[in-house]
Amino acid sequence: MKILEYKSFKKSAQGEQKGFTLVEMVIYIGAAMIVLGSITGLIFLLISSRAKSWAVAEVEQQGAFAMNNITQAIRNAKSINLPGQATSGSTLNLNVIEVGDDPTIFNLASGKIQIKEGLATTIDLTSDQVVASDLNFQNLSRNTTLGIIRINFTLASNSGDKGAYKYSKNFYGSASLR
């Protein structure tokens, strides 16, 4: 019994049929769709991975930058004006050696950690790419010790995309006057 196949192409001069059968075409199209689907999934995975890496790197870099600036200012300060001894607050006010930079003030405003040195304008230590929150300075000083400040704050990635990867990290540190 001979199975009939639909061939849309003519026979060659040698009697061979050229072209593909309908079944072959369906198989080839199915294989091509699987390959294209895999490539699309891989591209989506790469884009998602890139967004995650960017969010983590941005939070880590800006957190380290802010923490380094705050701890360096504390180490170079003459004394701590705010918060008072054995208290905590969201603002750090330092009496510094450089007259033009006195006082040096760190605070949180509009989701950014800021510094103001003397009469200069306020400078943002963090950018719009992250949102800062929970900035707290705890004065651990005692009467017999130099000033010691514990610092903690939270940074979170701030991408405008609703589906973007969100990353948040708490930063902790401490520094003492020299």
C-alpha positions in Angstrom: 0.0 0.0 0.0 1.4 3.3 -1.0 0.9 6.4 1.1 0.2 9.5 -0.9 2.1 12.6 0.0 1.4 16.1 -1.2 4.3 17.5 -3.2 4.1 21.0 -4.5 7.2 20.8 -6.6 7.9 19.1 -9.9 10.1 16.1 -10.5 13.6 16.8 -11.7 14.9 15.4 -15.0 16.3 12.4 -13.2 12.9 11.5 -11.7 13.7 12.8 -8.2 11.2 15.1 -6.5 12.5 18.4 -5.3 11.1 20.4 -2.4 9.7 19.5 1.0 6.7 17.6 2.1 4.1 19.3 4.3 5.2 17.2 7.3 8.8 18.3 6.7 7.8 21.9 6.6 5.9 21.6 9.9 8.9 20.0 11.5 11.3 22.7 10.2 9.0 25.5 11.3 8.5 23.9 14.8 12.3 23.5 15.2 12.9 27.1 14.1 10.3 28.3 16.7 12.0 26.3 19.5 15.4 27.9 18.6 13.9 31.4 18.4 12.0 30.9 21.6 15.2 29.8 23.3 17.2 32.8 22.0 14.4 35.2 23.1 14.4 33.6 26.6 18.2 33.9 26.8 18.1 37.6 25.8 15.4 38.3 28.4 17.5 36.5 31.1 20.5 38.6 30.1 18.6 41.8 30.3 17.1 40.9 33.7 20.5 39.9 35.0 22.0 43.2 33.9 19.3 45.1 35.7 19.9 43.2 38.9 23.7 43.8 38.6 23.2 47.5 38.0 20.8 47.9 41.0 23.2 46.0 43.4 26.2 47.9 42.1 24.6 51.3 42.3 23.4 50.8 45.9 26.7 49.3 47.0 28.8 52.1 45.4 26.7 55.0 46.7 26.4 53.4 50.2 30.2 53.0 50.4 30.7 56.6 49.1 28.3 58.1 51.7 29.7 56.0 54.6 33.3 56.9 53.7 32.5 60.7 53.5 30.7 60.6 56.9 33.3 58.6 58.7 36.2 60.7 57.3 34.5 63.9 58.4 34.0 62.4 61.9 37.7 61.4 62.2 38.8 64.8 61.1 36.4 66.8 63.4 37.3 68.6 66.6 34.1 67.8 68.4 30.5 66.6 67.9 27.7 69.3 68.3 24.7 67.0 67.5 23.5 64.5 68.5 24.3 65.1 72.1 26.2 62.6 74.2 24.3 59.3 74.7 21.6 60.4 72.3 20.7 59.7 68.6 19.3 61.7 65.8 18.9 62.1 62.0 21.3 65.0 61.8 25.1 65.0 62.5 26.6 68.4 63.2 30.4 68.4 63.6 32.8 71.2 64.7 35.7 70.9 62.3 39.2 72.3 62.2 38.8 74.1 58.8 37.0 77.4 59.6 35.4 77.6 56.1 33.9 74.1 56.6 32.6 74.7 60.2 30.1 73.4 61.0 29.9 70.3 58.8 26.3 68.9 58.8 25.0 65.6 57.5 21.3 64.9 57.1 18.6 63.3 55.1 16.4 65.3 52.7 14.1 64.2 49.9 15.5 60.6 50.0 19.1 61.8 49.7 22.0 61.9 52.2 23.4 65.5 52.2 26.4 67.3 53.5 26.7 71.1 54.2 30.1 72.5 55.0 30.1 75.9 56.6 28.2 78.5 54.5 28.6 76.4 51.3 25.5 75.1 49.5 24.2 71.6 50.4 25.7 68.8 48.4 23.9 65.4 47.8 26.1 62.4 48.7 23.6 60.1 47.0 22.0 60.5 43.6 18.5 60.0 42.2 19.4 56.4 41.3 18.9 55.4 44.9 16.6 56.4 47.8 18.1 56.9 51.2 16.1 56.3 54.4 16.5 55.7 58.1 19.6 57.8 58.5 20.6 57.7 62.2 23.6 58.9 64.1 24.1 57.6 67.6 26.5 59.4 69.8 28.3 56.7 71.9 30.7 59.2 73.6 31.3 59.2 77.3 32.9 61.9 79.4 36.2 60.1 79.4 36.3 59.2 75.7 36.7 61.1 72.4 33.6 61.4 70.4 32.3 58.1 68.9 29.4 58.0 66.4 27.5 55.0 65.1 26.1 55.6 61.7 23.3 53.6 60.0 21.2 54.2 56.9 19.3 52.2 54.2 19.7 52.6 50.5 17.3 51.2 47.9 17.6 51.2 44.1 15.3 53.7 42.5 14.6 52.8 38.9 11.5 54.3 37.3 10.4 51.0 35.8 7.7 49.2 37.8 9.1 45.8 36.7 12.7 46.6 37.4 14.7 44.8 40.0 14.6 46.4 43.5 17.6 46.1 45.8 17.9 47.5 49.3 20.8 47.4 51.8 21.3 48.6 55.4 24.7 50.2 56.0 26.3 50.3 59.4 29.5 51.9 60.5 31.2 53.9 63.3 33.9 56.4 63.7 35.6 58.3 66.4 37.4 61.6 66.6 41.2 61.5 66.4 
